[in-house]
Amino acid sequence: MKLEKIVYIDGVDFEHELGEASGGVRVYPSLKDAQEENVCWDSCGLVKCKVTFLEWVVRPDWSKARLVSATPQEFEESPELQRLESYKQNFEFLRKKAEQLKARIEHLEAELRNRSSS
């Protein structure tokens, strides 16, 4: 495992969110990636950072993987399986969040229709 990595972070996220934002802060592996994936890089700025590994606070337990069928040994040996499990879990999380947001939107639209028809 590499103990240090160079990464890029949105300037506003670095100054105001890093270590404080409950939803986390997006980290980019390259300047090019940060410019392609961050819509406000030109106004918010970008920061080059060094991230240093200190310790595992919760070790991976691949026996608890729930979306990819593989043994813990197969997970240990395959970064691709690890990423697939992570991506699938994140996708499920985002799908649920999107459904919640859609329900809020529908509720607010219904309230606005009711107000305008009253």
HUZIBEL-V717058 format. One line per field, one symbol per residue. ss: DSSP state (@ for helix, = for strand, . for the rest). Layout:
ss->???
This chain:
ss->...=======@@@@@@@..........=..@@@@@@@...@@@@.=======.........@@@.......@@@@@@.@@@@@@@@@@@@@@@@@@@@@@@@@@@@@@@@@@@@@@@.
